[in-house]
Amino acid sequence: QAQLAESGGGLVQAGGSLRLSCAASGFISSFYTMGWFRQTLGNERELVASIRRGGFTTYSDSVKGRFTVSRNNAENSVYLQMNSLKPEDTAVYYCNARFYASETQYWGPGTQVTVSS
């Protein structure tokens, strides 16, 4: 019943922007860390960006300066603003979250982002 749900994916031309959203529902407490992973066909799922409840952020080198992760603690939601998109950003993007003092990872079903050249 508890779940993460992504939205905001779609098709965009290179150089364009998209904003992904992830809404958590059915969880009793707020997440400690929330973030985004992405995966292409035949490749391993990789970390894109993450943010802790206090605001500390982490980014992969490939998206630094272009992507910004943020969150709304009251709503237990996380966002990913993606600017200057490149064709290599094309992937399924997954919302990820975990609670404090827990190693259990929660995942959304994913949303497709396609960047055309």
C-alpha positions in Angstrom: 0.0 0.0 0.0 2.9 2.4 0.8 4.5 3.6 -2.4 6.7 6.1 -4.2 5.3 7.5 -7.5 7.3 9.4 -10.1 6.0 11.9 -12.6 7.3 14.5 -15.0 9.1 12.4 -17.5 8.7 12.8 -21.2 10.4 13.6 -24.5 12.5 16.7 -24.9 15.1 18.1 -27.3 18.7 18.4 -26.4 19.3 21.6 -24.4 15.8 21.5 -22.9 14.6 21.1 -19.4 12.4 18.7 -17.4 11.3 18.6 -13.7 10.7 15.2 -12.2 8.6 14.8 -9.0 8.3 11.9 -6.6 5.5 11.7 -4.1 5.5 9.3 -1.2 2.2 8.0 0.2 1.3 5.5 3.0 4.5 5.9 5.0 4.2 6.5 8.7 7.3 8.7 9.0 9.5 11.1 6.9 12.4 9.7 4.9 16.0 10.5 5.9 17.5 10.3 2.4 15.6 10.7 -0.9 17.0 10.8 -4.4 17.1 9.7 -8.0 18.7 6.8 -9.9 18.6 6.1 -13.6 19.0 3.0 -15.7 19.3 2.3 -19.5 18.6 -1.1 -21.2 21.4 -3.5 -20.3 23.2 -1.3 -17.9 23.4 -1.0 -14.1 21.2 1.4 -12.2 23.2 4.4 -11.2 22.9 7.2 -8.7 22.0 10.6 -10.2 21.3 12.8 -7.1 20.3 12.5 -3.5 19.3 14.8 -0.6 19.1 14.3 3.1 16.4 15.8 5.4 18.7 18.6 6.5 19.5 19.6 2.9 22.9 17.9 2.2 23.1 16.9 -1.5 25.1 14.5 -3.6 25.4 14.5 -7.4 27.0 12.2 -10.0 29.8 14.0 -11.9 27.9 13.7 -15.1 25.0 15.9 -14.0 26.8 18.4 -11.7 26.0 22.0 -12.7 22.9 20.9 -14.8 20.6 19.0 -12.3 19.3 20.2 -9.0 17.7 18.0 -6.4 15.3 19.4 -3.8 12.6 18.1 -1.4 9.6 19.1 0.6 9.9 17.5 4.0 6.3 18.2 5.1 5.0 16.4 2.0 7.7 13.7 1.9 8.4 14.5 -1.7 11.6 14.9 -3.8 12.2 16.7 -7.1 14.8 16.8 -9.8 15.2 19.9 -12.0 17.1 18.8 -15.1 18.5 21.6 -17.3 20.7 21.5 -20.4 19.6 17.9 -21.1 21.8 15.7 -23.3 20.9 12.6 -25.3 23.0 10.6 -22.9 20.6 11.6 -20.1 18.0 9.3 -21.8 17.0 6.6 -19.3 14.3 5.4 -16.9 14.5 7.6 -13.7 13.6 6.0 -10.4 12.8 7.6 -7.1 14.6 6.2 -4.1 14.2 6.7 -0.4 15.3 5.3 3.0 14.6 6.0 6.7 17.2 7.0 9.3 19.2 4.1 10.8 17.9 1.8 8.1 19.5 0.2 5.1 16.2 -0.8 3.4 15.8 1.0 0.0 12.3 1.9 -1.3 11.8 2.5 -5.1 9.2 4.0 -7.4 8.2 2.2 -10.6 10.2 4.7 -12.8 9.5 7.4 -15.3 10.9 7.5 -18.9 13.1 10.5 -19.9 14.0 10.7 -23.6 16.3 13.4 -24.9 16.5 13.7 -28.7 19.5 15.1 -30.6 
